[in-house]
Amino acid sequence: MSTRKIKRFKISTRQKEITRKVLRLGLDLPAAGIDSEIALARFVVELSQKLDPGTVYEFNENVLWDLGSEIAEGQGMFSACAVTLGKNCTDFADSLSPAKQLISQTVLFEFLRTATLFVTDLVKEQAEKEECEALEPQFIYVPKLGLAPEPKLFKDSPRLDPQSAEKILPELLKQVQAEKIDVSLENGKIIPQATVVFIIPWQKKKRKGKK
């Protein structure tokens, strides 16, 4: 299977859900110049218009990528994935006041979560066609977006330790051809900032009646 690339796929704004999440965090909306829930919802939509999402993902079956001993899946079946929201959205967030930056970074994390789930669903469909099951994603790289809290998906999923991740990121980005979505590694950091890299292991489905 060749690398699959999707650029500018549609990300649902989920503005009501994201607005509720931001409100639950108790962020200082008045300090950000946001005086109501409606104004916050409008800001979520405004931020969504700055997105330029893209993804590349590559299936590996027993091809020995140079991942060393850092990750067991390097010797088996898995999909390696990179997902980005593009550069414009974080440039826009960085241009805002500190209070509004924190709100925008929190919202961007939610958009990144939605984009990641979109890709994991695609991989699950791909695995189903091959009579396999896609397992829980293991995150290799999750960005820091200011002081914004990570969504549960990133916080609670398996994650490679930073030292091991740093070793294998160059090879993973090379194998998925991350340059196709303008993603690169510079001084140990991934550009654009709002980017995640992860692996989804596959396993063969057990046939009914066989143990």
N, C-alpha and C positions, 0 to 999 in steps of 0.2 A: 504494500500500500504506500502511495506517495504522500508527501506532506500536504495537508489540507489547509487552505488559507481562506479566511473570511474577513473582509474588511468592511467597515461601516455597517455592521449588523445593527438592528434596532434593539435598543435597551429600553424596556418598560420603565417609565419614570416612577411608577408606584408612589405617586406623590402623597397620597393619603397615609400609606403605611410609613413612608420615610418621615413625613411630617410628625407623625405620632412618636416615632423613635427619637427624633431630635427633641421633642417636647419632654419625653420621659427622662432624658439625660439632664434636664434642668439647665441647659446652656443659657447664657445671658443674651437673650434676643434683643432687648432694648439697646444694649451696648453696641449691638451690630446694626442698629437702625431698622430692625424688623419688629413692627409694633403689633402684629396679630398673626394668628394661625394662617389666615388667607395670604398675608404677605410672605410668610415662610413657604407656603405651597408655591407661590409665584417664583420665589427664589430657587426652589428645587427645579422648576421647569426651566428657568433661565440657565441654570448650571447644566442641565441636560443638553441644552443647545450647544454647549462647548465641547461635547464628547465627540471623539473620532475613534470609535472602538475597532479593534482588530484582534484576530486570533490565528495562531498556527498550531497545528498538532500533528504528531507523527506517531504511527504505530510501530512498535518494535517486537519482533518475535525471535528470540534467541540470536539476535545480532549483537556481537560483543562491542557495545559502545564503551568508550574509555571512561567508565565511571568508577573504576577502582573497586574497593570493598565498601565504599561509603553507602551504597544502596543495593540491596539484594535484588531489586527488580531489574537491575542492569543486565541480568543474565536470563530474564524470562520474558513474559508477555506483558506489555504495558503501553499506554499512550503517554507521551510527553507533551505538555501543553504550555503555551505562553499566551496570556490574555492581557491586553492593554486598553486603557481608555484614551490613549493619545496624549499629546503634549499640551494642547490648548487649554484643557480644563484645569490642570495644575498651575499653568502660567497665570490663568485668570484668578485662581484662588490665591496665589502668592501676591497678587496686586491689591488685594483687599485689606481692610483694617484687621488687626489681630483677632478681634471678637468674631468678625464675619469669616475670617480665614478658618477658624476652628469649626464653625458651622458648615462651611463649604467642604472641608476635608472629611467631616463626618458623613456628609451626603455622598461624597465621591467614593468613600469606602462601601457604602450601600450599593452604589452603581457597580462597583467592581465585584461585589458579591453576586449581584444579578447576572453580570456578564460571565462570571465563573460558572454559575449554575447552568447557564445557557450552553456552555461548552461541555460541561460534564454530562448533560443530557444528550448531546450529540454523540459523545463517546459511548454512552450506554446503548444508544440505538445501534451504533456501529458494532459493538460487542454482541448484541442480541442477534444480529444478522450472521455472525460467525459462530453462533451457538455457544457463546461465552457470557460471562457475567463481569461487569465492570465493578471493581471494589471501591472502597472509600479513597478519595484523593489524598496524596501525601504532598504537602507543600514544601517546595524547595526555596522559594523566595516570596516573601510577603513584604510590601513596602511599609515604611513608616510615613504616615501622612500627618505631619505635625504632632499634636497631642490628641488627635482623634482616636477614640477607642476602636479596636478591631471588631468587626462583626463576629458573631458566634462561629460562623463557618470557618473563618481563618484561625480564630483563637483556640477552638476545641479540636480541630482536625490534626492528624499526625503531621509532624513537621521535622524536617532534617535539621540537625544542629548547625549553627552558623558556619563553623569551620569546615564541615563536610560539604555544606551547600556551596561555599566559596570555591572549593576544589572542582566541583562538577558542573557549576553553572556555565562556564565557557563551552564545554562539550555539549550540554543540553541545548543551549541556544544555537549552536552550530548545527546540530542534528535536526532541529525543528525549522531551521532557516528563518530565524527571528528577524533577520533584516528585511524580510518581505512585508513585515508590518512596522518597520522602522524602529525596532527594539534592538538596543545594543548594551554592552557591558562596559562601563567606564569607571576605572579606579574602584572596582568592587561593587559599584552601584549600577542598577539597571536604569536605563533611560528609554522611554519616559518614566517618570516616577510612579505613576498609577498603573503598575504592571505586576502581575503575579505569574509565577512559574510553578508547575506542579506535575506530578506523575499520577496516573490512574492505573493500578495493576489490573490485569485481566486474569480470570481463571476459567477453565473449561467447565461447562455445566455438567453436573452429574446426570446421567441418563436414568430415567425411571426404571426401577426393577433391577438396577445394578448397584452393587455396594462397592 
